[in-house]
Amino acid sequence: MATGHQTTAVQRSAILPEGPPSPAAESDEVVTIHSRYGEVQVRKSSIIVLPAGLLGFPQWQRFALIDTEDPRYAQFRLLQSVDEPELCFIVLPIAPRNELIDYADIEAACRMIGIGTAELAVLLLVAVRKSEETVELTANLRAPLLIDAASFRGAQHVLGNERYPVRFPLSGE
């Protein structure tokens, strides 16, 4: 999914609407990240803070949500670490009320991690597996990222309901 193009002045994604600055932002300065997808500029007010990091990456807590340039991948975003340029994940934003994860499970997870549901953004981590013949995209339904879009703080939470697969196949790709 690498575009090879330079990315400039990334604004808040439509997934996280305009609002007050994140706690990480001291001003509306721009941070430049030299990522594997090119140079990315992110406003400090758009930085998402995950105090516990992501599963397997607890030391990296600040991320930017970046739109992809390729229209074929418009439904996906890049979750780029602000502090580690090589750390970037493909994510799929979904509505809090969706057909993949019961809203009751999302509400329970939000209560456990102390995030309100009024301005909730839900992101699924996407894995890309390539073989000689195919490219398989799967989404992790078991451990979604839950982000309070008002405060830009969130967490990745492992849902207790085992019916959610770690590798849910995404069709149409």
BABAMI-236961 format. One record per atom (N, C-alpha, C): residue number from 1; chain; atom name; x, y, z. Coordinates in steps of 0.1 Angstrom, whole numbers. Atoms other than C-alpha are relative to their C-alpha. Layout:
BABAMI-236961
+-----+----+----+-------+-------+-------+
!   i ! ch ! at !    px !    py !    pz !
+-----+----+----+-------+-------+-------+
! NUM !  A ! CA !     X !     Y !     Z !
...
+-----+----+----+-------+-------+-------+
This chain:
BABAMI-236961
+-----+----+----+-------+-------+-------+
!   i ! ch ! at !    px !    py !    pz !
+-----+----+----+-------+-------+-------+
!   1 !  A !  N !     8 !   -12 !     0 !
!   1 !  A ! CA !     0 !     0 !     0 !
!   1 !  A !  C !     8 !    13 !     0 !
!   2 !  A !  N !    -9 !   -12 !     1 !
!   2 !  A ! CA !    30 !    23 !    -1 !
!   2 !  A !  C !    -2 !     7 !   -13 !
!   3 !  A !  N !     3 !    -9 !    12 !
!   3 !  A ! CA !    24 !    52 !   -24 !
!   3 !  A !  C !    13 !     5 !    -6 !
!   4 !  A !  N !   -13 !    -5 !     5 !
!   4 !  A ! CA !    60 !    64 !   -28 !
!   4 !  A !  C !    -1 !    15 !    -2 !
!   5 !  A !  N !     1 !   -14 !     2 !
!   5 !  A ! CA !    47 !    99 !   -29 !
!   5 !  A !  C !     2 !     8 !    13 !
!   6 !  A !  N !    -2 !    -8 !   -11 !
!   6 !  A ! CA !    55 !   127 !    -6 !
!   6 !  A !  C !   -13 !     5 !     5 !
!   7 !  A !  N !    12 !    -5 !    -6 !
!   7 !  A ! CA !    27 !   136 !    18 !
!   7 !  A !  C !     2 !    13 !     7 !
!   8 !  A !  N !    -2 !   -13 !    -6 !
!   8 !  A ! CA !    22 !   171 !    30 !
!   8 !  A !  C !   -11 !     4 !     9 !
!   9 !  A !  N !     9 !    -6 !    -9 !
!   9 !  A ! CA !     5 !   189 !    58 !
!   9 !  A !  C !   -13 !    -7 !     3 !
!  10 !  A !  N !    12 !     8 !    -3 !
!  10 !  A ! CA !   -19 !   162 !    70 !
!  10 !  A !  C !    -8 !     7 !    10 !
!  11 !  A !  N !     9 !    -6 !    -9 !
!  11 !  A ! CA !   -49 !   176 !    87 !
!  11 !  A !  C !    -7 !   -12 !     8 !
!  12 !  A !  N !     7 !    10 !    -7 !
!  12 !  A ! CA !   -72 !   158 !   111 !
!  12 !  A !  C !    -9 !    -8 !   -10 !
!  13 !  A !  N !     8 !     8 !     9 !
!  13 !  A ! CA !   -89 !   129 !    93 !
!  13 !  A !  C !   -15 !     3 !     3 !
!  14 !  A !  N !    14 !    -1 !    -2 !
!  14 !  A ! CA !  -127 !   129 !    89 !
!  14 !  A !  C !    -4 !    -9 !    11 !
!  15 !  A !  N !     3 !    10 !   -11 !
!  15 !  A ! CA !  -126 !   100 !   114 !
!  15 !  A !  C !     0 !     7 !    13 !
!  16 !  A !  N !    -1 !    -8 !   -12 !
!  16 !  A ! CA !  -115 !   125 !   141 !
!  16 !  A !  C !    -3 !    14 !    -3 !
!  17 !  A !  N !     4 !   -13 !     4 !
!  17 !  A ! CA !  -134 !   157 !   136 !
!  17 !  A !  C !     8 !    11 !     7 !
!  18 !  A !  N !    -6 !   -12 !    -6 !
!  18 !  A ! CA !  -121 !   192 !   143 !
!  18 !  A !  C !    -6 !     2 !    14 !
!  19 !  A !  N !     5 !    -2 !   -13 !
!  19 !  A ! CA !  -123 !   200 !   179 !
!  19 !  A !  C !    12 !     6 !     8 !
!  20 !  A !  N !   -11 !    -6 !    -8 !
!  20 !  A ! CA !  -101 !   212 !   208 !
!  20 !  A !  C !    13 !    -8 !    -2 !
!  21 !  A !  N !   -13 !     6 !     2 !
!  21 !  A ! CA !   -64 !   204 !   206 !
!  21 !  A !  C !     2 !   -12 !    10 !
!  22 !  A !  N !    -2 !    11 !    -9 !
!  22 !  A ! CA !   -52 !   171 !   220 !
!  22 !  A !  C !     9 !     4 !    11 !
!  23 !  A !  N !    -8 !    -3 !   -12 !
!  23 !  A ! CA !   -35 !   170 !   254 !
!  23 !  A !  C !    15 !     1 !    -4 !
!  24 !  A !  N !   -14 !     0 !     4 !
!  24 !  A ! CA !    -2 !   164 !   235 !
!  24 !  A !  C !     4 !    13 !    -6 !
!  25 !  A !  N !    -3 !   -12 !     7 !
!  25 !  A ! CA !    -4 !   197 !   217 !
!  25 !  A !  C !     2 !    12 !     9 !
!  26 !  A !  N !    -3 !   -13 !    -7 !
!  26 !  A ! CA !    12 !   228 !   232 !
!  26 !  A !  C !    -4 !    11 !    -8 !
!  27 !  A !  N !     4 !   -11 !     9 !
!  27 !  A ! CA !     4 !   248 !   201 !
!  27 !  A !  C !    -5 !    -7 !   -13 !
!  28 !  A !  N !     4 !     6 !    12 !
!  28 !  A ! CA !    -7 !   242 !   166 !
!  28 !  A !  C !    12 !    -1 !   -10 !
!  29 !  A !  N !   -12 !     2 !     7 !
!  29 !  A ! CA !    29 !   236 !   155 !
!  29 !  A !  C !    -1 !   -13 !    -9 !
!  30 !  A !  N !     0 !    11 !     9 !
!  30 !  A ! CA !    36 !   211 !   127 !
!  30 !  A !  C !    13 !    -8 !     3 !
!  31 !  A !  N !   -11 !     9 !    -2 !
!  31 !  A ! CA !    58 !   180 !   133 !
!  31 !  A !  C !     2 !    -7 !   -14 !
!  32 !  A !  N !    -4 !     7 !    12 !
!  32 !  A ! CA !    76 !   165 !   103 !
!  32 !  A !  C !     5 !   -14 !     3 !
!  33 !  A !  N !    -4 !    14 !    -2 !
!  33 !  A ! CA !    79 !   127 !   102 !
!  33 !  A !  C !     5 !    -5 !   -13 !
!  34 !  A !  N !    -6 !     6 !    12 !
!  34 !  A ! CA !   102 !   110 !    77 !
!  34 !  A !  C !    -3 !   -15 !     0 !
!  35 !  A !  N !     5 !    14 !    -1 !
!  35 !  A ! CA !    82 !    78 !    73 !
!  35 !  A !  C !     3 !    -8 !   -12 !
!  36 !  A !  N !    -2 !     8 !    12 !
!  36 !  A ! CA !    85 !    49 !    49 !
!  36 !  A !  C !    -9 !     3 !   -11 !
!  37 !  A !  N !     9 !    -5 !    11 !
!  37 !  A ! CA !    56 !    65 !    30 !
!  37 !  A !  C !     3 !    13 !    -5 !
!  38 !  A !  N !    -3 !   -13 !     4 !
!  38 !  A ! CA !    74 !    97 !    25 !
!  38 !  A !  C !     0 !    10 !    12 !
!  39 !  A !  N !     0 !   -10 !   -10 !
!  39 !  A ! CA !    76 !   129 !    44 !
!  39 !  A !  C !   -14 !     4 !     3 !
!  40 !  A !  N !    14 !    -3 !    -5 !
!  40 !  A ! CA !    45 !   136 !    65 !
!  40 !  A !  C !     1 !    11 !    10 !
!  41 !  A !  N !     1 !   -11 !   -10 !
!  41 !  A ! CA !    36 !   168 !    83 !
!  41 !  A !  C !   -13 !    -1 !     7 !
!  42 !  A !  N !    12 !     1 !    -9 !
!  42 !  A ! CA !    12 !   166 !   112 !
!  42 !  A !  C !     0 !    11 !    10 !
!  43 !  A !  N !     2 !   -11 !   -11 !
!  43 !  A ! CA !    -2 !   193 !   134 !
!  43 !  A !  C !     0 !    -7 !    13 !
!  44 !  A !  N !     0 !     5 !   -13 !
!  44 !  A ! CA !     5 !   187 !   170 !
!  44 !  A !  C !   -14 !    -2 !     6 !
!  45 !  A !  N !    14 !     1 !    -5 !
!  45 !  A ! CA !   -32 !   193 !   177 !
!  45 !  A !  C !    -7 !   -13 !    -5 !
!  46 !  A !  N !     6 !    12 !     5 !
!  46 !  A ! CA !   -39 !   161 !   157 !
!  46 !  A !  C !     6 !   -12 !     5 !
!  47 !  A !  N !    -7 !    12 !    -5 !
!  47 !  A ! CA !   -17 !   137 !   176 !
!  47 !  A !  C !    -9 !    -7 !     9 !
!  48 !  A !  N !     8 !     9 !    -8 !
!  48 !  A ! CA !   -35 !   108 !   191 !
!  48 !  A !  C !     9 !    -6 !    10 !
!  49 !  A !  N !    -8 !     5 !   -11 !
!  49 !  A ! CA !   -22 !    97 !   225 !
!  49 !  A !  C !    -6 !   -13 !     5 !
!  50 !  A !  N !     4 !    13 !    -5 !
!  50 !  A ! CA !   -24 !    60 !   234 !
!  50 !  A !  C !     9 !    -3 !    12 !
!  51 !  A !  N !    -9 !     1 !   -11 !
!  51 !  A ! CA !   -10 !    60 !   270 !
!  51 !  A !  C !     6 !   -14 !     2 !
!  52 !  A !  N !    -5 !    13 !    -1 !
!  52 !  A ! CA !    -5 !    22 !   270 !
!  52 !  A !  C !     7 !    -5 !   -13 !
!  53 !  A !  N !    -5 !     5 !    13 !
!  53 !  A ! CA !     7 !    21 !   234 !
!  53 !  A !  C !    -9 !   -10 !    -7 !
!  54 !  A !  N !     7 !    10 !     6 !
!  54 !  A ! CA !    -4 !    -6 !   211 !
!  54 !  A !  C !     5 !   -14 !     5 !
!  55 !  A !  N !    -4 !    13 !    -4 !
!  55 !  A ! CA !    -2 !   -43 !   219 !
!  55 !  A !  C !    13 !    -4 !    -7 !
!  56 !  A !  N !   -13 !     3 !     5 !
!  56 !  A ! CA !    35 !   -53 !   215 !
!  56 !  A !  C !     9 !    13 !    -2 !
!  57 !  A !  N !    -7 !   -13 !     2 !
!  57 !  A ! CA !    45 !   -16 !   212 !
!  57 !  A !  C !    -3 !    10 !    11 !
!  58 !  A !  N !     5 !    -9 !   -10 !
!  58 !  A ! CA !    39 !    -1 !   246 !
!  58 !  A !  C !     9 !    13 !     1 !
!  59 !  A !  N !    -8 !   -12 !    -1 !
!  59 !  A ! CA !    68 !    24 !   243 !
!  59 !  A !  C !    -3 !    11 !    -9 !
!  60 !  A !  N !     4 !   -10 !     9 !
!  60 !  A ! CA !    53 !    42 !   214 !
!  60 !  A !  C !   -15 !     4 !     2 !
!  61 !  A !  N !    13 !    -4 !    -5 !
!  61 !  A ! CA !    23 !    63 !   225 !
!  61 !  A !  C !    -6 !    11 !    -8 !
!  62 !  A !  N !     5 !   -12 !     7 !
!  62 !  A ! CA !    19 !    92 !   201 !
!  62 !  A !  C !    -1 !    -4 !   -15 !
!  63 !  A !  N !     2 !     4 !    14 !
!  63 !  A ! CA !     4 !    86 !   166 !
!  63 !  A !  C !    -8 !    11 !    -7 !
!  64 !  A !  N !     7 !    -9 !     9 !
!  64 !  A ! CA !   -10 !   105 !   137 !
!  64 !  A !  C !    -8 !    -9 !   -10 !
!  65 !  A !  N !     8 !     7 !     9 !
!  65 !  A ! CA !   -39 !    93 !   116 !
!  65 !  A !  C !     1 !     7 !   -14 !
!  66 !  A !  N !    -3 !    -6 !    13 !
!  66 !  A ! CA !   -31 !    98 !    79 !
!  66 !  A !  C !    -8 !    -6 !   -11 !
!  67 !  A !  N !     7 !     4 !    12 !
!  67 !  A ! CA !   -52 !    96 !    48 !
!  67 !  A !  C !     9 !    -6 !   -10 !
!  68 !  A !  N !    -8 !     6 !    11 !
!  68 !  A ! CA !   -39 !    74 !    20 !
!  68 !  A !  C !    -2 !     8 !   -13 !
!  69 !  A !  N !     1 !    -8 !    12 !
!  69 !  A ! CA !   -32 !    91 !   -13 !
!  69 !  A !  C !    -7 !    -8 !   -12 !
!  70 !  A !  N !     6 !     8 !    11 !
!  70 !  A ! CA !   -44 !    62 !   -35 !
!  70 !  A !  C !   -15 !    -2 !     2 !
!  71 !  A !  N !    14 !     1 !    -2 !
!  71 !  A ! CA !   -81 !    63 !   -41 !
!  71 !  A !  C !    -5 !   -14 !     1 !
!  72 !  A !  N !     4 !    14 !    -1 !
!  72 !  A ! CA !   -83 !    25 !   -43 !
!  72 !  A !  C !     0 !    -4 !    15 !
!  73 !  A !  N !    -1 !     3 !   -15 !
!  73 !  A ! CA !   -75 !    25 !    -5 !
!  73 !  A !  C !    -6 !    11 !     9 !
!  74 !  A !  N !     6 !   -11 !    -7 !
!  74 !  A ! CA !   -96 !    54 !     5 !
!  74 !  A !  C !    -7 !    -3 !    13 !
!  75 !  A !  N !     7 !     4 !   -12 !
!  75 !  A ! CA !  -114 !    34 !    32 !
!  75 !  A !  C !    10 !    -2 !    11 !
!  76 !  A !  N !   -10 !     3 !   -10 !
!  76 !  A ! CA !   -81 !    28 !    50 !
!  76 !  A !  C !     7 !    13 !     4 !
!  77 !  A !  N !    -8 !   -11 !    -4 !
!  77 !  A ! CA !   -59 !    52 !    70 !
!  77 !  A !  C !    13 !    -6 !     5 !
!  78 !  A !  N !   -13 !     4 !    -6 !
!  78 !  A ! CA !   -23 !    50 !    82 !
!  78 !  A !  C !     1 !     5 !    14 !
!  79 !  A !  N !    -3 !    -4 !   -13 !
!  79 !  A ! CA !   -16 !    51 !   119 !
!  79 !  A !  C !    15 !     0 !     2 !
!  80 !  A !  N !   -15 !    -3 !     1 !
!  80 !  A ! CA !    19 !    66 !   119 !
!  80 !  A !  C !     4 !     4 !    14 !
!  81 !  A !  N !    -6 !    -4 !   -13 !
!  81 !  A ! CA !    40 !    67 !   151 !
!  81 !  A !  C !     7 !    14 !    -3 !
!  82 !  A !  N !    -6 !   -13 !     1 !
!  82 !  A ! CA !    51 !   103 !   157 !
!  82 !  A !  C !    15 !    -1 !     4 !
!  83 !  A !  N !   -13 !     1 !    -6 !
!  83 !  A ! CA !    82 !    92 !   176 !
!  83 !  A !  C !     9 !   -11 !    -6 !
!  84 !  A !  N !    -8 !    11 !     6 !
!  84 !  A ! CA !    93 !    61 !   156 !
!  84 !  A !  C !    -4 !     0 !   -15 !
!  85 !  A !  N !     4 !    -1 !    14 !
!  85 !  A ! CA !    92 !    68 !   118 !
!  85 !  A !  C !    -3 !   -13 !    -7 !
!  86 !  A !  N !     2 !    13 !     6 !
!  86 !  A ! CA !    94 !    31 !   109 !
!  86 !  A !  C !   -12 !    -7 !     4 !
!  87 !  A !  N !    12 !     7 !    -5 !
!  87 !  A ! CA !    63 !    22 !   129 !
!  87 !  A !  C !   -12 !     7 !    -5 !
!  88 !  A !  N !    12 !    -5 !     6 !
!  88 !  A ! CA !    32 !    26 !   109 !
!  88 !  A !  C !   -10 !   -12 !    -2 !
!  89 !  A !  N !    10 !    11 !     1 !
!  89 !  A ! CA !     0 !     5 !   108 !
!  89 !  A !  C !   -11 !     4 !   -10 !
!  90 !  A !  N !    11 !    -2 !     8 !
!  90 !  A ! CA !   -28 !     2 !    83 !
!  90 !  A !  C !   -12 !    -2 !     9 !
!  91 !  A !  N !    12 !     1 !    -8 !
!  91 !  A ! CA !   -62 !     8 !   100 !
!  91 !  A !  C !   -12 !     2 !    -8 !
!  92 !  A !  N !    13 !    -2 !     6 !
!  92 !  A ! CA !   -98 !     6 !    90 !
!  92 !  A !  C !   -10 !     6 !    10 !
!  93 !  A !  N !    10 !    -6 !    -9 !
!  93 !  A ! CA !  -122 !    31 !   106 !
!  93 !  A !  C !   -13 !    -7 !    -2 !
!  94 !  A !  N !    14 !     5 !     1 !
!  94 !  A ! CA !  -156 !    17 !   114 !
!  94 !  A !  C !    -9 !     8 !     9 !
!  95 !  A !  N !    10 !    -7 !    -9 !
!  95 !  A ! CA !  -187 !    32 !   130 !
!  95 !  A !  C !    -1 !    -7 !    13 !
!  96 !  A !  N !     2 !     7 !   -13 !
!  96 !  A ! CA !  -191 !    25 !   167 !
!  96 !  A !  C !   -12 !   -10 !     0 !
!  97 !  A !  N !    12 !     9 !     2 !
!  97 !  A ! CA !  -225 !    10 !   158 !
!  97 !  A !  C !     2 !    -6 !   -14 !
!  98 !  A !  N !    -4 !     6 !    12 !
!  98 !  A ! CA !  -215 !   -15 !   131 !
!  98 !  A !  C !    -5 !   -15 !     0 !
!  99 !  A !  N !     4 !    14 !     1 !
!  99 !  A ! CA !  -222 !   -51 !   119 !
!  99 !  A !  C !    11 !   -10 !     5 !
! 100 !  A !  N !   -11 !     9 !    -3 !
! 100 !  A ! CA !  -188 !   -65 !   129 !
! 100 !  A !  C !     2 !    -2 !    15 !
! 101 !  A !  N !    -2 !     1 !   -15 !
! 101 !  A ! CA !  -186 !   -58 !   167 !
! 101 !  A !  C !   -13 !     6 !     6 !
! 102 !  A !  N !    12 !    -4 !    -7 !
! 102 !  A ! CA !  -217 !   -56 !   189 !
! 102 !  A !  C !     3 !    13 !     8 !
! 103 !  A !  N !    -1 !   -12 !    -7 !
! 103 !  A ! CA !  -222 !   -21 !   203 !
! 103 !  A !  C !     1 !    -1 !    15 !
! 104 !  A !  N !    -1 !     3 !   -15 !
! 104 !  A ! CA !  -227 !   -35 !   238 !
! 104 !  A !  C !    15 !    -3 !     4 !
! 105 !  A !  N !   -14 !     3 !    -3 !
! 105 !  A ! CA !  -191 !   -49 !   236 !
! 105 !  A !  C !     9 !    12 !    -1 !
! 106 !  A !  N !    -7 !   -12 !     1 !
! 106 !  A ! CA !  -178 !   -16 !   225 !
! 106 !  A !  C !    -2 !     9 !    12 !
! 107 !  A !  N !     3 !    -8 !   -12 !
! 107 !  A ! CA !  -196 !     3 !   253 !
! 107 !  A !  C !     7 !    -6 !    12 !
! 108 !  A !  N !    -6 !     6 !   -12 !
! 108 !  A ! CA !  -183 !   -22 !   279 !
! 108 !  A !  C !    15 !     3 !    -1 !
! 109 !  A !  N !   -15 !    -2 !     1 !
! 109 !  A ! CA !  -147 !   -18 !   266 !
! 109 !  A !  C !     3 !    15 !     3 !
! 110 !  A !  N !    -2 !   -14 !    -3 !
! 110 !  A ! CA !  -150 !    20 !   267 !
! 110 !  A !  C !    -2 !     3 !    15 !
! 111 !  A !  N !     1 !    -2 !   -14 !
! 111 !  A ! CA !  -162 !    19 !   303 !
! 111 !  A !  C !    12 !    -5 !     7 !
! 112 !  A !  N !   -12 !     6 !    -6 !
! 112 !  A ! CA !  -133 !    -4 !   312 !
! 112 !  A !  C !    13 !     9 !    -1 !
! 113 !  A !  N !   -12 !    -8 !     2 !
! 113 !  A ! CA !  -107 !    20 !   297 !
! 113 !  A !  C !    -2 !    15 !     3 !
! 114 !  A !  N !     3 !   -14 !    -4 !
! 114 !  A ! CA !  -125 !    52 !   307 !
! 114 !  A !  C !    -1 !    10 !   -12 !
! 115 !  A !  N !     2 !    -8 !    11 !
! 115 !  A ! CA !  -134 !    65 !   273 !
! 115 !  A !  C !   -15 !     2 !    -3 !
! 116 !  A !  N !    14 !    -2 !     3 !
! 116 !  A ! CA !  -167 !    81 !   265 !
! 116 !  A !  C !    -4 !    -4 !   -14 !
! 117 !  A !  N !     5 !     4 !    13 !
! 117 !  A ! CA !  -189 !    70 !   236 !
! 117 !  A !  C !    -6 !    11 !    -8 !
! 118 !  A !  N !     7 !   -11 !     7 !
! 118 !  A ! CA !  -203 !   104 !   226 !
! 118 !  A !  C !     8 !     3 !   -13 !
! 119 !  A !  N !    -8 !    -3 !    12 !
! 119 !  A ! CA !  -174 !   111 !   202 !
! 119 !  A !  C !    11 !   -11 !    -2 !
! 120 !  A !  N !    -9 !    11 !     1 !
! 120 !  A ! CA !  -159 !    77 !   197 !
! 120 !  A !  C !     4 !    -3 !   -14 !
! 121 !  A !  N !    -5 !     5 !    13 !
! 121 !  A ! CA !  -137 !    66 !   168 !
! 121 !  A !  C !     5 !   -14 !     3 !
! 122 !  A !  N !    -4 !    14 !    -1 !
! 122 !  A ! CA !  -132 !    29 !   163 !
! 122 !  A !  C !     9 !    -3 !   -12 !
! 123 !  A !  N !    -9 !     4 !    10 !
! 123 !  A ! CA !  -102 !    17 !   143 !
! 123 !  A !  C !     4 !   -15 !     1 !
! 124 !  A !  N !    -5 !    14 !     0 !
! 124 !  A ! CA !   -93 !   -19 !   133 !
! 124 !  A !  C !    13 !    -1 !    -6 !
! 125 !  A !  N !   -13 !     2 !     6 !
! 125 !  A ! CA !   -57 !   -29 !   127 !
! 125 !  A !  C !    -2 !   -10 !   -12 !
! 126 !  A !  N !     1 !     8 !    12 !
! 126 !  A ! CA !   -53 !   -44 !    92 !
! 126 !  A !  C !    13 !    -7 !    -2 !
! 127 !  A !  N !   -12 !     8 !     4 !
! 127 !  A ! CA !   -28 !   -71 !    83 !
! 127 !  A !  C !     0 !    -3 !   -15 !
! 128 !  A !  N !    -1 !     3 !    14 !
! 128 !  A ! CA !   -16 !   -76 !    47 !
! 128 !  A !  C !    10 !   -12 !    -1 !
! 129 !  A !  N !    -8 !    12 !     3 !
! 129 !  A ! CA !    -4 !  -110 !    37 !
! 129 !  A !  C !     1 !    -3 !   -15 !
! 130 !  A !  N !    -2 !     2 !    14 !
! 130 !  A ! CA !    11 !  -115 !     3 !
! 130 !  A !  C !     5 !   -14 !    -3 !
! 131 !  A !  N !    -5 !    12 !     5 !
! 131 !  A ! CA !    16 !  -147 !   -16 !
! 131 !  A !  C !     3 !     2 !   -15 !
! 132 !  A !  N !    -3 !    -2 !    15 !
! 132 !  A ! CA !    27 !  -153 !   -52 !
! 132 !  A !  C !   -13 !     3 !    -8 !
! 133 !  A !  N !    13 !    -1 !     8 !
! 133 !  A ! CA !   -10 !  -154 !   -63 !
! 133 !  A !  C !    -9 !    11 !     5 !
! 134 !  A !  N !    10 !    -9 !    -6 !
! 134 !  A ! CA !   -29 !  -132 !   -39 !
! 134 !  A !  C !     6 !    10 !    11 !
! 135 !  A !  N !    -3 !    -9 !   -11 !
! 135 !  A ! CA !   -29 !  -104 !   -14 !
! 135 !  A !  C !   -12 !    -2 !     9 !
! 136 !  A !  N !    11 !     2 !    -9 !
! 136 !  A ! CA !   -50 !  -111 !    17 !
! 136 !  A !  C !     0 !    11 !    10 !
! 137 !  A !  N !     2 !   -11 !   -10 !
! 137 !  A ! CA !   -63 !   -83 !    39 !
! 137 !  A !  C !    -9 !    -5 !    11 !
! 138 !  A !  N !     9 !     4 !   -11 !
! 138 !  A ! CA !   -76 !   -91 !    74 !
! 138 !  A !  C !     0 !    11 !    10 !
! 139 !  A !  N !     1 !   -10 !   -10 !
! 139 !  A ! CA !   -88 !   -69 !   102 !
! 139 !  A !  C !    -1 !    -7 !    14 !
! 140 !  A !  N !     0 !     6 !   -13 !
! 140 !  A ! CA !   -83 !   -76 !   139 !
! 140 !  A !  C !   -13 !     5 !     7 !
! 141 !  A !  N !    12 !    -4 !    -7 !
! 141 !  A ! CA !  -118 !   -75 !   154 !
! 141 !  A !  C !     1 !    -2 !    15 !
! 142 !  A !  N !    -1 !     4 !   -14 !
! 142 !  A ! CA !  -107 !   -89 !   188 !
! 142 !  A !  C !     6 !    12 !     8 !
! 143 !  A !  N !    -7 !   -11 !    -7 !
! 143 !  A ! CA !   -85 !   -58 !   197 !
! 143 !  A !  C !    -1 !    13 !    -7 !
! 144 !  A !  N !     1 !   -13 !     7 !
! 144 !  A ! CA !   -99 !   -26 !   182 !
! 144 !  A !  C !     7 !    12 !     8 !
! 145 !  A !  N !    -4 !   -13 !    -6 !
! 145 !  A ! CA !   -85 !     9 !   189 !
! 145 !  A !  C !   -12 !     8 !     3 !
! 146 !  A !  N !    11 !    -8 !    -3 !
! 146 !  A ! CA !  -110 !    30 !   207 !
! 146 !  A !  C !     5 !    14 !     4 !
! 147 !  A !  N !    -6 !   -14 !    -2 !
! 147 !  A ! CA !  -103 !    68 !   206 !
! 147 !  A !  C !   -11 !    10 !     2 !
! 148 !  A !  N !     9 !   -11 !    -3 !
! 148 !  A ! CA !  -121 !    96 !   222 !
! 148 !  A !  C !     3 !    12 !    -9 !
! 149 !  A !  N !    -3 !   -10 !    10 !
! 149 !  A ! CA !  -123 !   121 !   193 !
! 149 !  A !  C !     0 !    14 !     5 !
! 150 !  A !  N !     0 !   -13 !    -6 !
! 150 !  A ! CA !  -128 !   150 !   216 !
! 150 !  A !  C !    14 !     3 !     7 !
! 151 !  A !  N !   -13 !    -2 !    -7 !
! 151 !  A ! CA !   -96 !   145 !   236 !
! 151 !  A !  C !    12 !    -6 !    -7 !
! 152 !  A !  N !   -10 !     6 !     7 !
! 152 !  A ! CA !   -76 !   125 !   211 !
! 152 !  A !  C !     9 !   -10 !     8 !
! 153 !  A !  N !    -6 !    10 !    -8 !
! 153 !  A ! CA !   -68 !    99 !   237 !
! 153 !  A !  C !    -7 !   -13 !    -2 !
! 154 !  A !  N !     7 !    13 !     2 !
! 154 !  A ! CA !   -75 !    62 !   234 !
! 154 !  A !  C !     9 !   -12 !     4 !
! 155 !  A !  N !    -7 !    12 !    -3 !
! 155 !  A ! CA !   -64 !    26 !   238 !
! 155 !  A !  C !    -4 !   -11 !    -9 !
! 156 !  A !  N !     4 !    12 !     7 !
! 156 !  A ! CA !   -63 !    -7 !   221 !
! 156 !  A !  C !    -5 !    -9 !    11 !
! 157 !  A !  N !     6 !     8 !   -11 !
! 157 !  A ! CA !   -85 !   -30 !   240 !
! 157 !  A !  C !    -4 !   -14 !    -6 !
! 158 !  A !  N !     3 !    13 !     3 !
! 158 !  A ! CA !   -88 !   -68 !   238 !
! 158 !  A !  C !   -14 !    -3 !     5 !
! 159 !  A !  N !    14 !     3 !    -4 !
! 159 !  A ! CA !  -125 !   -77 !   238 !
! 159 !  A !  C !    -1 !   -14 !     6 !
! 160 !  A !  N !     2 !    13 !    -6 !
! 160 !  A ! CA !  -135 !  -105 !   261 !
! 160 !  A !  C !    -8 !   -11 !    -7 !
! 161 !  A !  N !     8 !     9 !     8 !
! 161 !  A ! CA !  -159 !  -120 !   236 !
! 161 !  A !  C !     8 !    -7 !   -10 !
! 162 !  A !  N !    -9 !     7 !     9 !
! 162 !  A ! CA !  -140 !  -147 !   218 !
! 162 !  A !  C !    -6 !    -3 !   -14 !
! 163 !  A !  N !     5 !     2 !    13 !
! 163 !  A ! CA !  -163 !  -147 !   189 !
! 163 !  A !  C !     6 !     9 !   -11 !
! 164 !  A !  N !    -7 !   -10 !     9 !
! 164 !  A ! CA !  -143 !  -118 !   174 !
! 164 !  A !  C !    13 !    -5 !    -5 !
! 165 !  A !  N !   -13 !     5 !     4 !
! 165 !  A ! CA !  -115 !  -131 !   152 !
! 165 !  A !  C !    11 !    10 !    -1 !
! 166 !  A !  N !   -12 !    -8 !     1 !
! 166 !  A ! CA !   -80 !  -117 !   151 !
! 166 !  A !  C !     2 !     3 !   -15 !
! 167 !  A !  N !    -2 !    -1 !    15 !
! 167 !  A ! CA !   -80 !  -123 !   113 !
! 167 !  A !  C !   -13 !    -1 !    -7 !
! 168 !  A !  N !    12 !     0 !     7 !
! 168 !  A ! CA !  -113 !  -113 !    99 !
! 168 !  A !  C !     3 !     4 !   -15 !
! 169 !  A !  N !    -3 !    -3 !    14 !
! 169 !  A ! CA !  -111 !  -114 !    61 !
! 169 !  A !  C !    -7 !    12 !    -5 !
! 170 !  A !  N !     7 !   -11 !     6 !
! 170 !  A ! CA !  -118 !   -82 !    43 !
! 170 !  A !  C !    -1 !    -3 !   -15 !
! 171 !  A !  N !     2 !     3 !    14 !
! 171 !  A ! CA !  -134 !   -88 !     9 !
! 171 !  A !  C !     1 !    12 !    -9 !
! 172 !  A !  N !     0 !   -11 !     9 !
! 172 !  A ! CA !  -133 !   -68 !   -22 !
! 172 !  A !  C !    13 !     7 !    -2 !
! 173 !  A !  N !   -13 !    -7 !     2 !
! 173 !  A ! CA !   -96 !   -60 !   -22 !
! 173 !  A !  C !     8 !    -8 !   -10 !
+-----+----+----+-------+-------+-------+
